[in-house]
Amino acid sequence: MMKTAAIKIDAVEPTAISAWAEKRTIFIELTDGRIIGFPADRFKILSKANDDQLKEVTLRLNGFALRWEALDEDITVPGIVAGNFQLPYIKAS
């Protein structure tokens, strides 16, 4: 009987190293080199924020979350990477 060895692969979830807002789009740069952008309008609270409020995004929890203090809004980076948004995408005309 042949024995097989199980190989454990530790998947390291990327975290954000920077975040910013441009023209109602939130961008995050991840530790794996990707830059992901998503429309602010995909989240209830962010959809009601003005451009200046959106620009006040900060990183929290060692890059695992985005925070808008004045809006009292937190969004997880793994949720963004997975595409978990609150509101449907509506293409601007």
Buried (B, 14 or more C-beta within 10 A) or exposed (E): EEEEEEEEEEEEEBBBEEBEBEEBEBBBBBEEEEEBEBBBBBBEBBBEBEEEBBEEBEBBEEBBBBBBEEBEBEBBBEBBBEEEBEEEEEEEE
